[in-house]
Amino acid sequence: GAEWYPMSRENELVSLLGNLAYSQDLDSATICCINEVVNKSLPSGERLRSVVEIAQGMKLPVNDKNRSALGKFVKASLSHLAQSEERLCNGTLQPIALYPDTPEVRERISLYFNS
């Protein structure tokens, strides 16, 4: 597929917010809100989201204990759909896999919670 490159203003915002989160020792809920500010989209305008964001939208029981395992589970079979982006995670910028919100991705997320 076509490569997608974030605009420099977004990179500046990510850096600024990352420094803010680190210096202010923000809680995880605040960091999740900051992540929502910096969204990545496909050229079609479709927003890419983390598997945690998709699962939360599906009203599945995502928590601090299972979110990492969920991401690894989905990435194991759908890495070809993933695009990496640096996002705030526990106060630091980390590479996070983002996916289009498709039936294939939702099915894999559901499989994780039903197994």
N, C-alpha and C positions, 0 to 999 in steps of 0.2 A: 504494500500500500504506500500511499504518499507519506512523506515525512511531515511531521507537524513541529514547528518551532515556536516556542512561546515568545511573545513580544518582550522587548527589553524592559518596558514599564512594569510588566508582570514580574520579571526577575527582580527588579528593584523592590517591588512590593513584598515579594517573598523574603528577600534578604532583610528588609526593614522589620517585617513582622516576626521573623525568626529571631532577630536581635532583641526585639521587644519581649517576646515570650521567654527568652533565656534570661534577660535582665530582670524581668518582673516575676519570674517563677510562677507562671500562670498555670491554672489547673487544666486537666485534660478536656473538660467541657468547653472552656474558652478557646483552647487550641483547636478543637474541632470546628468551632465557629469561625476562627481565623482561616482555617483550611477552606471553608466554604466560600470565602471572599475571593480566593485565587482558584478559579475553575479552569479546566482545560477542555477544549472542545475540538471535535473533528471539523474538517473544512466545511462539512454540511451544516455545522452549527450544533450538531448533537453533542451534548456534554458527556465527557468521560468521567466515570466515578470509580472510587475504590470499591472492592467487594463489600467492605463494611457498610459504606453508604448505600449500596444497592440492597444489601440484606436488611438494613434498618428500614428502608423504604418498603420492604416486603413484610415488615412487622415481625421479623425473626429475632430470637433472643441473643443478640450480639452483646458480648461483654469483654472486659479486659482480659479474661482468661482464655477466650476462644477466638478472638479476632485475628491473632497471628496465625494460628493453625488453619483458620478459614482461608486466609489469603494464600497460604502455601498449598492448600488443597485445590483451590481454583487454579492457581498458576501452574500446577503440575500438569494439567490437561489443556489449559487454554492460554498458555504463554504466547501463542501466536497472535492473540487478540490484544495482549497487554502493551501499553505504552507507559514508560517510566517517567515520573515527574518528582522533583524534590518537593516535599511537603513537611510542614511542622509535625513532629512526632515526639512527644515527651520533651519539648523545649528545644529540639535540634532539628535541622533539616535532614530528612532521610529520603532515599529513593522509594517511592510508593508506586505499585503497579495500578494503572487505571484501565478500565474496560468500558466498552459501549454497553449500554443497558439493553441486552438482547435476550431472547428466550433461551439461547444456549448458555449464557452466563447465569441467568436466573435458575435454570435447571440444575446446573452444577452447584450453586449455592444451596439450593433446596436439598440436594443429595447429601451435602455435608451435614445438614441438620437432621436429616431422616435416617442417617446411618448409625 
